[in-house]
Amino acid sequence: MELITFTKRMSRKLFITFFASIALILSISTVNAQEGATQPDRTLLPEIDPQDIEIRSQFQARFPGLRRQPILGFNPVPRVFQIDPNRRPFIESEEAVAASIPVGELDRPEPPVYRALTYANPNNGFARLGVGSHITPEADVYAITNLGRGQWVSGNINYRSTEGHLDEQNSSFRNFNTDIRSQHRLSNRSTIRLNTGVFSDFNHLPITRISGTIVDGEQGRIANNGVYLGSTFSSARNSIAGFSISANGYLNQFDVTESVTNQAGSPGEWGISAGANYSWLGSNIEEVFGIYVNSDFGGIETIGSEMNSWSDSQLGASYSRLYNYQTDVKASLGASYVTDAFNSGTFYVAPRVEVTHTLFDGMDLRGLVSGSPDHRSLKELQTQNRFINLEDPLRHQYNLRGLAEVIIEPLSGTTFTGGASYQDIKQYAVFTNDKPALGGNLVQGSYDVSYDNASFLKVYGAFSQQLVADKFWVDVDGFWQRPRLSGGEKIPFVEALGVRGALSWRPVAQLLLEGWGDFSGSRFNPNGDDLSSYFLLGGKFEISITENAGIYGKLLNITDQQYEIWDGYRERGFQGFVGITYLF
């Protein structure tokens, strides 16, 4: 028994002594390792030359709960796009690529709108306000707001007026118009667009002369106030197929005062137009069929006459197709029925064929043949010639036109356009200002409107080039034409030659300089007298002061040309403007 107890005691002592020895050895090793770590010439780590390290692949490791930057050589989330190892190289031809693109993307994309100023893009709109010599204030304001997805409303105001520039007669005028447009997306396919506006204009008529002698009396004046509104509803399955319905209307009221020739009154007009069209896709590439119907009608009351009604209704079909990705054909054929103050009804055929062929990349050929009737309003004629007397009833006209042109784009930013056209217009509006009076004298003042058949043979060309991107660009266009009436006489007040050009230069980012010129060849009045040609020069600068504001200035008719567009009324000489531009 005692032997067993002694054996147990000896075993316990030996066990304690063994673990104590192990602990002592470990403590001595730890102290030696720490001392070796502090001495440069003693280390327990193996010496490895960095050039002997070869990285064969990327090692990935996860350290759950460890928040630190990845260790060099360790990248838990590699920023490498995985590529299919079984991929094949892209070997499709250009034709195969074009065939796989949706038909709506086959046309050349429209170039981005060039912003001449370095201002920030407006969030809600912009305002440009200025004033010129002869006390000529001008304003151009535009604003837009978003009402939600697919819903927006925009509006603009344009205003210009002056006290006049002539001493011998009153030459003041005012042009003011404002309109509001809105778009409302009813669904993914349906959209309704609304527009409405009002305008208020006035100008003075030329003073009345009898055989060149000024007649005393009140100078004539024309005022025009009106309102217009319209709406369009469209539902489209895609960008080129669907249907739309539109309705528009206008009301214009004039006030004419003239005591010398007793041309006073309050003429007016109204008009309504409604139309619908439906288009659907064919079985071929970019093949579209369509049908359409339009009806325009209204009434015109001139000075000294009752209200005369007019109408222009048309029904037709259209077809378009792209052949071999090179030739784009658009054709339509319609029948029109027209009435006005001079005829109770006339049928016309209204064809239109337009062909655009890409000869090769950078060169397009275009041809057009069309024929269509048109009934102009009093406001349209008065905008063309602000000195008409509004006494003559209006006729419709029928325009036959043929055109052939070439469009060349040899380099990006360089475009040449040239072509020839021929027009034959039945019942073309001709302006005359000579009225026979007693004793064989001629009375000159406001203009009458008469009608005759006319033809125009025209050759034209244009050139556009951006010499240095966003720094220097130029545009030039010109034409020569042969305007003739049915008897071979020259059309009064229509020039045979015209050239226009514009040059823009931005020497620094905040400054834009522009210059332009406009040459108009000689013209003739109804008596065959020559109206001299004229050449107008203008210039403009604009400086951006801040990101949202700048100042501008412009000079018109720098050479102070004394010219007449309409016989008996001298247009403005030199004029300067200055103003501010603000984006909001």
MIGUVEX-43535 format. One record per atom (N, C-alpha, C): x, y, z. Coordinates in steps of 0.02 Angstrom, whole numbers, plus 50000, padded with zeros to 5 digits. Last residue first. Layout:
BEGIN
XYZ
...
END
This chain:
BEGIN
484035405446647
483745403946713
483445396946713
485135416746570
484855410046572
484605408546642
485155431946484
485165428646549
484815421846544
485925445046399
485635438346394
485705435046461
485705462246351
485945457146397
485585450446381
486255474146224
485785471046269
486115465746313
486205485146085
486575482446141
486065479546190
486335489945912
485965487245968
486445485046022
486255501845777
486625498145826
486175495845883
486145504945602
485805504245665
486215499945712
486075513645446
486475510645500
486085510545565
484425513945379
485145514345370
485505510845426
482915505645327
483345508545378
484075508645357
482145509645167
482255505645226
482785508845272
480995520045090
481695518945104
481775515145170
479765517444978
479875517245051
480605515445063
479605516944841
479295522444877
479395522344952
479545499544816
479615506144785
479245511444825
480305489444936
479685491244901
479735498444878
481635490544972
481365483944953
480725484944913
482875502044945
482155501144947
481985493944928
484265509945030
483975505244983
483215504744995
485685515945072
485025518845062
484665514645009
486815508745186
486515508545119
485815511745120
487805509045290
487275514045285
486995514545214
488695499045315
488885503845263
488355509145251
487995491345410
488585495145431
488785500445379
486715485445440
486825489945384
487425494645399
486895483845616
486535482245556
486655487645503
487755476845750
487735482445704
487395480145640
487575471945922
487555470545850
487485476945811
488015464046076
487935470046036
487935468245963
487745457246239
487825456646167
487745463546136
488245448946390
488025454946355
488145453846280
487665436546510
488125439346461
487835445646431
487485423146628
487325429846604
487865432246556
487875411046683
487175411846665
487005418646634
489195411646713
488955405446683
488245406246656
489605428446661
489575423046710
489305416846674
489815434146534
490125437046594
490155431946650
490085430946372
489805427846431
490175430346492
489735441346239
490225439846291
489855436746350
489565443446068
489235441246129
489765438846177
489305453745924
489745450545973
489335448546033
489045456045748
488775454845815
489325451945859
488615464245593
489065460945639
488765460545708
488285466345417
488105466545487
488615462845529
487915473945261
488405470845305
488175471545377
487085472645107
487035474245178
487565470445217
486925479544953
487345474844990
487355476945063
485785480844814
486065483244878
486455477544911
485235487644656
485445482244699
485725485044764
483875499044622
484585497344627
484705491344672
482595496244516
482735497344586
483435494744600
482125503144361
482605499144397
482635501244470
480495502244290
481045506144318
481475501844363
479385495444246
480025493644215
480605497744241
478235497544313
478355501744254
479015500244219
478305488944425
477855487244369
477945491544307
480115488844456
479425490144475
478965488644416
481435476944474
481065481744432
480365482644461
483095474844544
482395472844533
482055478244493
484785468844563
484295473944544
483615470844532
485205457444700
485285460644635
484725465644620
485825458144861
485215457244821
485305461044756
486835451244984
486815454944921
486175453144883
487355451745144
486765449945104
486745454445042
488435445545273
488305449945216
487725447245175
489075445245441
488675442645386
488585447945332
489925439445588
489835444245535
489445441245478
490295437445760
489935435245700
489895441045651
491155431245900
491095436545851
490765433745788
491145427646071
490925425346005
490835431445960
492025423446216
491875428546167
491695425346100
492485413846305
491945418246328
491725423346276
493545407046243
492935403346259
492355407946276
494175416846105
494225414046172
493555411046189
493765418245969
494475418545987
494625415746057
492675411845869
492725412145942
493475412345960
491725417045732
492395415945759
492385416745834
490795415545583
490795415645657
491495413645681
489955422345446
490605420145472
490585420745548
488885420645305
488975422045376
489625418945400
488055426645156
488595423145190
488645425245263
487145426645003
487175427945074
487745423845105
486525433044853
487075429444886
487075431544960
485525433244706
485585434244778
486135430044807
484685438944563
485305436444593
485315438044667
483465444144526
483725438544486
484335435444518
482105449044634
482785449544610
482975443344571
480565456344614
480895449844625
481585450144593
479805467444580
480095467144647
480405460344664
478795459844453
479005465744491
479275463944561
479465448444339
479015449144396
479245455044438
479605453044167
479915451544231
479425452644288
478555445744040
478805451344078
479135448944143
477985435043975
478705435943967
478985441744006
476655433044006
476805436643945
477545437743932
476715426844131
476485422944074
476645426344007
478275432344207
477555431644204
477355428144139
479785425844278
479415428544222
478665427444231
481395425144346
480675425644361
480305429144304
482695416044352
482385419744298
481625419944311
484085416544468
483435414344445
483175418844389
485395410844566
485215414844508
484555412044483
486035411044735
485595408544682
485565413444625
486965405244881
486785410044829
486345406844776
487795404445039
487325401744990
487135407244941
488915399845167
488795404045109
488275400645065
489675399645325
489105397345285
488995402345229
490975394645437
490725399145385
490155395745347
491905395045592
491475391645544
491155396845497
492955391945725
492885395845664
492455391945614
492795384445846
493195390545844
493025394945784
492245371845846
492045376445900
492445382945900
493545366445743
492975364445784
492875369345841
493845376245606
494145373945669
493565372445716
492925376545499
493645376145486
494025373645547
491545370445449
491805372045515
492565371045511
490575375645314
491215372845336
491375375145406
489495375345176
489555375945248
490185372345271
488715381945035
489325379145062
489335380445137
487605380644895
487745382444964
488375378844987
486635386044752
487185382444782
487305384944853
485515385944610
485725388044677
486295383644701
484445391944486
485055388044499
485345390544565
482805392044421
483265394044474
483845389144478
481425399044347
481985394544334
482555396744380
479765401344372
480415402744402
480905397244382
478275409244312
478745403644311
479415406044340
476505412944327
477215414744332
477635408344331
474935420644294
475355414644293
476085416644291
474285432844408
474495430944342
474895424444349
473395445244499
473595438144491
473755436844418
473675458744619
473375455844559
473665448844549
473525469844747
473705462944732
473315460744671
474245486244779
473695481844759
473975474844746
474975495744909
475055491044854
474405487044843
474965513744942
474915506744962
474895502344899
475615523744822
475535523344895
475545516144917
475305534044685
475745529144716
475665529544792
474395537444543
474375537944616
474795532344644
474705546244396
474765539944432
474785541344507
473655555044276
474155554744330
474145547844363
472675556844183
473245552644164
473785552344217
471595563744228
472115567644196
472725563544178
471285553544372
471045558244322
471615562344293
472405539044384
471945544044412
471725548744356
472965522144403
472815527944360
472305532544393
474135517044521
473425517044504
473295523044459
475435506944568
475255512444523
474525511844504
475925496044636
475755501944675
475605508044632
475765478144644
475845484244605
475625490244648
476225461244656
476105467544692
476235473444645
475445445744621
475895451044596
475705457544630
475275428844652
475115435544677
475655440444656
474835417444523
475355419944568
475185427144588
474065408244448
473755413344490
474245415544545
475185394844446
474575397744418
474265402244470
476855392544426
476345394344475
475765397644439
478145382144408
477615385144367
477025386244414
479865380844434
479205381444462
478735384744411
481335371444444
480875375044399
480195375044431
483055370844496
482345369544505
481945373744455
484635363644535
484225367844492
483495365944503
486055363644649
485515360744611
485165365944568
487085359444789
486965362944727
486405359644688
488085359744932
487425358344905
487325362444842
489325353445037
489175357044975
488485354844952
490035353745197
489465351845156
489395356445096
491015348245330
491025351845266
490455349245222
490975340245441
490915347445452
490935351545388
492025328345373
491575329845429
491575337345441
492115329545195
492425329045261
491905330645314
491225329345088
491865325945082
492215324945148
489715328845054
490035329745119
490705326145118
488545335144943
489205332044950
489475333845019
487105333544855
487345335244921
487995331444933
486225339844717
486735335344741
486985338044808
484575340444641
485145343244678
485625337744700
483145345844559
483685340944558
484295344044593
481385348144547
482025349844579
482515344144571
479855355944504
480335350644492
481015352844517
478145359944533
478855361044549
479255354844532
476685369544526
477045363744499
477785364944507
475425376144620
476145376444611
476395369744587
474085386844615
474285379844605
475015379844583
473165397444728
473665396344677
473835388944673
471655407044759
472115401644774
472625401144717
471425424744786
471345418644746
471825413344772
470575437544877
471135433144867
470935427044825
470085454644841
469935447744861
470505443144841
470885469544894
470785464744841
470615457844868
471175477645003
470545478744966
470385473144918
472375478745073
471855474245098
471165475645066
473505485645031
472925489545054
472345485345079
475205482045082
474615480745041
474005484045073
476395483245153
476095489445127
475485488045083
477075472045189
476705475445242
476345481645218
477175457745112
477185464745092
476745468545142
477185446445196
477635446845139
477715454045116
476175449545286
476845448245312
477355448845256
475095450245201
475295456445234
475985455645267
474985436745164
475155441845114
475405448245146
474655431345290
475255429045254
475465434145201
473445437945319
474035439045362
474675436845327
472585432945222
472765440045221
473395441445262
473225416745166
472795421145206
473015428445198
473195406345020
473545410545068
473055415045105
473005390444971
472615396544980
472935400545036
473605379344848
473735382844911
473305389144913
473895363344767
473565369844773
473705372844842
475345355344698
474855356044752
474535362944750
476585344244646
476055348844624
475535349244677
478275338944617
477675339844658
477195344744626
479775330344622
479255332744577
478615333244619
481495329244655
480835330544681
480375333144626
483025321144699
482565323544649
481865324244678
484725320144746
484025320944767
483615323844710
486155311144793
485775314344739
485045314544759
487565312344900
486865310544890
486585314444831
489065307444967
488765310644909
488065307944897
489555300245074
489755307245068
489465310745008
489695284945000
489705288245065
489975295345058
488815286544845
489315283444888
489335287544952
487485289644814
487935287044763
488525283444795
485995287944880
486685288544904
487145285344853
484585296644828
485015290944814
485725292544840
482945300644850
483615302244874
484045296044867
481495306944780
481975301444778
482655304044801
479805310544788
480465312744810
480925306644814
478325316044722
478805310544720
479495313344737
476645319944726
477305321744754
477735315544754
475125327144658
475635321944665
476265324544699
473605331444654
474155333644697
474655327944706
472455337844539
472845331944558
473465334444596
470975347144573
471675346744556
471945339944576
469435355144535
469795349044554
470515349444531
468565369144597
469035366544548
469385360444576
467225380344622
467525373944637
467965371444581
466865393344601
466435389444645
466725382544660
468005407044605
467745401044573
467375396744625
468315418344680
468265419044608
468015412744573
468455415744815
467985421044796
467885421544721
468585397644808
468775404144834
468275409244808
468945379944825
468485385444809
468765391944838
469555364144776
469695370744801
469155375544779
470035348044805
469465351944782
469505358744816
471255335844757
471055341844795
470455345144763
471985320244780
471505324144740
471245329844784
473665313244782
473045315644811
472615319344761
475005303244816
474545305344763
473885307144795
476745301444853
476045302244874
475645304844815
478305294144899
477815296244848
477125296844879
479985291944920
479385294144954
478905296844902
481385281744928
480845284144885
480245285844929
483085280344937
482495281644978
481965284844934
484355269644906
483865273844873
483235274244915
485125261644990
485435267144955
484925272044927
484655249545037
484985253945085
485325259945052
483865244144937
484575242344939
484975246744986
482675256444959
482905251144914
483655250244922
481425260745065
482145261245057
482375255145017
479875269045036
480265262945043
480995264445032
478175274745046
478895276045052
479255269445063
476665282345000
477065276245001
477805278345006
474965288345024
475695289245020
476045282545025
473445295844963
473815290244991
474565291444981
472105307844995
472635304544957
472955298844995
471175322644983
471165315645003
471695312044962
470785339245032
471225334644997
471175327645027
470115355545012
470055348845040
470455343944998
469905371345044
470415367345011
470405360445045
468905386245028
469035379545054
469575376145013
468075401545073
468555397845033
468655390945066
466925415545068
467165409145095
467665405945047
466915432545102
466955427445050
467255421045079
465975445545167
466365439745184
466325434545128
465985459645052
465695455445104
466165449445117
467025474345033
466705468245010
466425464345069
467765485145082
467275486445029
466935480145002
469165475845123
468865482445126
468385483345067
468725458145145
469175463645128
468805470245132
468535444245233
468155450345219
468665455945207
468535426945216
468945433145212
468485438945194
468435410845296
468125416645265
468565422745268
468755393145273
468725399345311
468365404745272
469615377245278
469085381645254
469055387845299
470385362145240
470475368945264
469915373245235
470635345445269
470135350245247
470265356945281
471345329745227
471415336445256
470865340845228
471875313145246
471325317545226
471415324145263
472845298845198
472755305145233
472155308845205
473775283645217
473215287245188
473115293645229
475245273645183
474855278445221
474275281245181
476585261945210
475995264145173
475605269145216
478295258945205
477745261845243
477195263945194
479745250045229
479195251045183
478585253245223
480965245445284
480765252445287
480245254145233
480985230845192
481365235045236
481145242345229
479285224345169
479985225545150
480325230245200
477965224145206
478355218045218
479095218945202
477495239745286
477445234545235
477895228645253
476605248045418
477215245145390
477055239945337
475525262245403
475675255645427
476275252845388
474625277145448
475175273845413
475305267045444
473465290045429
473585283445458
474125280045416
472855306245471
473245301845429
473385295445467
471815320645462
471975314245493
472405310245445
471275337645499
471575332345458
471725326145498
470715354245481
470665347845516
470945342545470
470625371745506
470905366045469
470865359845513
469895387445484
469905381245522
470195375745478
469915405345496
470065399045461
470095393245509
469495422345457
469525416645503
469655410345463
469725440045445
469715433345417
469715428245473
469405457345401
469565451945447
469515445245412
469465475445391
469425468745363
469615463445415
468905489245418
469105484245468
469025477245437
469455504645339
468995499145353
469285494445404
469965515245206
469875513945277
469365508345286
470485523045091
470565515845101
470535514245175
470475535945036
469875533345067
469895525645074
471625541644998
471285537644947
470665534144975
471785549145120
471935551945054
471555548144999
471555542045237
471075547245218
471185549845147
471595527145312
471905530545254
471405535545228
471755513345417
471565520345413
471955523645356
471235497445463
471595501345413
471315508445413
471395483745558
471115490545562
471535494945517
470955466245564
471375471845542
471005478445554
471025450845644
470625456945635
471095462745620
470955433345632
471355439445622
470885445345610
470985417645700
470545423445690
470985429645687
471135399845674
471415406445685
470885411745671
471435382345715
471015387945696
471345394545710
471555364545696
471845371145708
471355376545686
471815347545730
471315352845718
471625359445738
472255330545691
472425337445709
471855342145692
472755314245724
472185318545709
472375325545733
473665299645672
473625306145707
473035310045681
474335282945688
473875287745660
473885294145702
475695272245635
475185274445682
474705279145649
477445271345612
476795268545599
476315270645654
478705275645649
478475277145581
477785274345565
479045272045780
479225278745757
478935280545689
477565262845830
478285263845829
478415270645799
476235265045851
476505258545872
477265258745874
475515280045906
475995276745862
476215270145893
474415292745900
474495286145930
474925282045883
474075309845930
474425304645892
474475298345933
473265324945909
473265318645946
473575313345903
473455342045920
473625336045881
473635330145928
472795358545905
472915352545944
473055346745897
472765376745918
472785370345883
472925364645929
472475394145886
472525388445931
472505382045890
472675411945881
472665405445848
472735399945901
472235428845856
472335423345902
472315416845861
472685446245823
472395439645810
472565434545863
472785461845742
472755458145805
472415451445792
473515474745657
473295467845650
473345464345718
473425490245573
473515486545636
473205479645628
474085502045465
473775495445469
473935492345537
473855518445401
474115514145455
473725507645455
474215533045300
473895526645314
474245522545367
474175549945351
474555544345325
474215537845345
473045562445305
473245557645355
473605551745323
473745575045193
473215571045223
473485566145273
474425580045037
474305581345108
473715577145132
475445570744931
474765573144943
474675574045018
476935573844844
476625571344905
475945574744915
477165569444674
477045574844722
476675572144783
477225558944583
477825560644620
477745566044671
475915557644538
476435559544490
477055562144527
475505558544699
475185558844633
475695561844585
475775548344842
476035553144793
475625552744729
475595544945013
475295544744947
475585550244903
476795536245114
476405542145099
476165541945026
476585518745158
476955524345127
476495530245114
475825514645318
475865514045245
476295519645217
476495508545472
476215513945432
476305512445358
475985494545574
476485498245536
476125503545495
475775482445706
475545488145667
476135491145629
475185467745793
475665471345751
475345477745724
475025455045902
474795461845893
475335465745855
474465438545944
474945443145915
474615449945906
474395423046036
474095429346015
474645433745986
474125405146043
474525411146043
474125417246022
474345387646075
473925393446068
474365399646071
474345370046066
474695376346057
474185381946048
474595353146118
474165359046115
474605365146103
474615335846090
474985342146091
474505347946080
474565319746159
474175325446135
474595331746143
474935302646128
475165309246148
474705314546119
475105285346154
474675290946138
474945297446168
475945275046198
475835275946126
475495282446108
475995275246334
476625274046299
476555275246224
474855289046362
475085282146373
475745281346336
474805302746358
474255299246389
474435292046405
475805316046376
475845309046357
475305305246395
475655331746318
475405327446371
475405320246345
476365347546291
476325340546270
476125336346330
476115364346235
476145359246287
476095352346256
476455381646211
476415374846185
476465369946242
476025398146179
476115393046230
476005386246198
476635414046119
476275407746111
476475402846166
476605430546061
476745425946115
476345419646104
477195444945975
476825438645975
477055434346034
477345460345895
477305456845959
476915450345950
477985474045820
477875466945808
477895463345876
477685490445764
477725485945821
477585478845797
478345505945698
478015499545692
478075495745758
478545521845611
478565517645671
478195511045658
478635531345514
478875524645497
478925520145559
477925545345438
477935541245498
478125534045480
479015555445336
478405551645349
478485547445411
480195562345334
479645564945293
478995561245303
481075555345416
480865561945436
480245564245398
481185538345475
481105543145420
480845549845447
481175529345578
481825531745556
481785536945500
480275524845731
480335526445660
481005529645643
480145519945857
479825526345844
479865528345770
479805502245868
480245507945856
479825514245845
479905485145927
479535491045907
480035496745898
479675468245965
480115473245936
479685479045913
479625452546044
479375459446041
479915463846008
479065436846092
479495440546045
479195447546037
479005423846207
478785430746193
479295433946146
478465407046237
478965412046217
478625418646201
478325391646331
478055397846303
478605402546283
477845374946374
478345379946357
477995386046328
477625360646472
477305366746446
477865371746432
477475342746480
477855348946484
477455354546452
477565325846517
477125331746520
477565338046525
478335314546531
477985315546468
477525321446467
478185315546700
478445311346647
478025312046584
477915333046737
477935325946753
478205322046694
478005345646691
477465344146736
477455336846759
479315356546666
479115349546662
478585348246714
479385371546572
479345368146636
479075361146625
480185385246491
479895378446487
479895375446557
480335400446398
480315396846462
479975390146452
481055414546321
480815407746313
480855404246381
481065430246243
481035426546306
480745419746292
481685444146177
481575437146157
481635432946220
481495460846127
481475455846181
481335449046151
481975477646095
481835470946072
481885466146131
481715494946054
481795489646103
481625482846071
482325507545976
482055501145953
482175495846007
482705521745948
482315519146006
481945512845985
483615523345851
482925525045834
482445522445887
484645509545909
484535516445888
483845517145858
484015497146027
484415499645972
484275506845957
484105485746163
483825491746133
484295494346080
483635469846238
484085474846211
483715480746183
483635453846310
483325460446309
483835465446284
483265437446324
483725441946290
483365448646280
483165423646429
482885430246412
483425434346380
482745406246445
483215411746437
482835418046419
482375391846551
482295396146493
482845401346489
482645382246649
481945383946635
481855388546575
484005379446636
483565374846670
482835376046651
485135380946498
484605383946540
484185378446572
486815376046512
486165374546483
485625377346527
487965389746533
487685383346554
487015382246520
488785397646392
488355397746451
488165390546470
489535399446283
489795394746332
489375394846395
488635399846126
488865402846188
489115397446236
488235391546024
488755396446010
489045399346074
487935375246012
487805380846058
488385385746052
487255365145891
487845368845911
487645374745954
486485349845912
486365357045905
486965360845932
487265336045830
487035339445890
486955346945878
486575329745674
487135332345714
486875335845776
485585315045660
485615322345657
486205324745699
486245300345581
485995303945640
486055311445631
485635293845428
486185297045464
485915300845524
484495279945446
484685286445421
485275289145460
484275268445521
484675267845461
484895274645434
483465267045630
484135269845642
484565269845580
482295260545601
482255267545621
482915270845630
482605247345581
482535251645522
482505258945542
483925241045686
483225242845674
483155247945619
485235231245613
485045237345647
484305238645636
485575220645534
485385219145603
485175225245642
485965226145415
485345222245415
485115220745486
487175232045448
486605236345433
485955232545436
487935220245462
487845224645519
487235229045508
487905215345332
487605211445385
487485215645448
488615225545267
487915224245249
487555220245303
489865224345325
489485230445337
488745229345320
490065207445392
490165212545341
489745218745359
490775200545541
490205202145499
490385207645449
491705195945630
491905195545560
491315197245514
492365195845785
491845199245746
492055199545673
492875179345849
493005186245828
492445188945786
491995170645978
492255170845910
492385178045890
492285163346143
492035168546099
492355167946029
492605154846244
492385151746181
492135156946130
492845162246357
493435159446322
493255156346254
492085177346389
491935170446370
492535167546332
492775186646518
492675185846446
492565178546431
492495197446653
492575190646630
492385190046557
493405211346697
492815208946663
492945202046635
494065214146855
494215211546789
493575208946758
494365217946990
494035222446943
494215220346872
494115205647118
494525207947061
494105212247014
494005205747277
493515207247224
493905209847163
495155202547352
494545198547360
494035199647305
496725201347319
496185205547293
495535201447298
498405201947361
497765198947379
497205203647355
499485209147328
499455202447302
498815198947317
499455217847477
499755217547412
499785210347387
497865216547556
498585215647559
498855215247488
496565228547557
496835222147534
497595222147537
496285237047713
496415237247642
496695230547620
495105230047833
495735233247816
495795233247740
494295220947938
494175227347904
494845230747892
493785204747952
494385208747951
494255215047909
492645196847942
492725200848002
493335205248003
493455184947842
492835187147874
492975191047938
494405185847719
494555186847789
493915189347823
494845176347579
494315179747616
494505180047689
495845177647434
495755175347503
495205179447535
496635173447285
496045176347317
495975173347387
497965177047179
497735173347238
497155177047270
498195175147012
497965179747063
497675175847121
499715166846961
498995168346956
498815172947012
501085167046974
500795163046921
500045164546911
502405176447008
501685176347020
501355172746961
503915172647079
503535172147016
502795171647033
505365178647152
504645177447162
504295177547095
506645182447133
506515175147130
505775173447138
506695195647155
506695193647085
506555186147077
506775196647295
506135197947262
506115195747190
507595183647383
507695188847333
507035190147298
507475180347552
507195178847486
507325184847440
507975173047700
508155178247653
507925176147583
506785168847828
507245166947773
507375172747726
506875175647993
506515174747931
507005172847875
507615178448105
507375171648101
507005170248037
509095188348109
508395187448092
508235180048089
510315200348135
510065193948159
509325193448143
510655212948098
511065207548072
510855200648096
509755221548161
509745220748089
510125214648064
508825217648304
509495218348278
509495216948203
507555215148341
507775222048349
508465223148322
507425201548325
507035205948282
507255213048285
508205196248429
508445195748359
508065200148312
507405198848538
508035202248533
508305201948462
506335190248506
506215197448510
506865201248505
506985177848509
506685180048447
506565187548447
507375177048646
507895177248594
507615179748528
506105176348705
506555182048719
507085182648666
505655164048654
505285170248639
505725176248649
506555154848710
506525155648637
506175162148617
506255155948848
506925157948824
506925159048749
504945150948846
505065157948866
505745160348842
505165137448807
504765141948765
504885149248782
505905132448917
506205132548850
505835137348805
504975133749020
505595137549023
505915137948955
503965124648980
503815131848986
504445136048986
504685112448990
504415114648926
504275122148927
504915111949129
505485112349082
505255114849013
503615110649175
504015116549194
504605117449148
503285098049125
502945104049098
503295110449117
504165090149204
504185090149130
503865096349101
503795092449339
504465094349317
504515094649241
502515086849338
502585094049349
503265096449324
502855073349316
502415076849269
502485084349276
503635070149432
503935069849365
503525073649314
502665071749531
503255076149530
503585076149462
501785061249500
501535068149498
502125072949495
502615049949518
502335051449450
502105058549446
502835050649655
503395051549610
503155053049538
501555047949705
501875054349719
502455055649671
501355034949657
500915040449633
501235047149645
502335027949732
502365028149659
501945033749631
501875029349862
502515032449844
502575033049768
500705021549856
500655028849870
501295032349850
501255008949832
500815011949782
500755019449792
501945006849951
502305007049887
501895010249833
500945006650043
501395012250046
501795012849981
500424994050000
500005000050000
500435006250000
END
